[in-house]
Structures are given as C-alpha cells and as structure tokens.
C-alpha cells in the first residue's frame, strides 16, 4: 500500500514546510522576543540604511491586507535601540543593532544548515530553482488573469 503522504499535492508540502520553518524560527527568536518577520526586517536593514518604503518593497511577499506595512517591525527595532529612524523615513541599525544582528545571524545560519542537511548542495540548488520557476510561472498566470 502506498504511503498516504506521497499522495498529497505539493501545496500541502509547501504549507507544511513553511509551518515547520515558522515554528523553528519562533523557538530560535524567542530569547530575543523577535518574530520571523521581525528578523526578516532586521536582516533587510542590516545591509545598508534603507527607507521604510524600500523595506516594504523588499518584504512584498510577506505583506497582506492585515499587515500592509513592515513599519511596526521597524518601530520595534527602534524601541529596542537596534535601529534609528530619520525624519525622512530612513532606517539604519545602531551599533547595538549590528551586534544583535551578528549574533542572531549566526544562530539562523546554524538553523538553516540543520533544516537542509538532508539535501546535497546540488539538490538544494535544484529545489530552489524549481520553486522559483513555479513562483515566476504563478506570477505570470496571475498577471494574465488580471
């Protein structure tokens, strides 16, 4: 008899994997009181000072009707003293924010390695390329339907 899991569509596995990543990240970030989204905003701002609009643009895939902007996450970084927000809407990490980012980034790297250790580097590259291709195709279909 065939394992029922092999009969599940790929959408099931995408949701399952995303949920598992969300849970693993939540455990990792709990000590710092961060969420996965908060980490993503911290990481985005870590590269260089950026405007709030640019943060929202970069995080488009994670925005929704209920969460149209990443501004609350930026405000949280400012409250923590990890970032500054200029009058023109530019966000930049402080020295404390850069130190927190380095520390958390190291933990994230270990977790990412653990999450994909079941794949060879070639398999991981193939998987990522295939998922990107499906995403691009679905974007094309959505644009055609609009």
Secondary structure, DSSP 8 states (H G I E B T S, - for coil): ---GGGGS-HHHHHHHHHHHHHHHHHHHHGGGT--HHHHHHHHHHHSS-EEHHHHHHHTGGG--SS---SHHHHHHHHHHTSEEE-TTSEEEE-HHHHHHHHHHHHHHHHHHHHHHTTS-HHHHHHHHHHHHHHHHHHHHHHHHH-
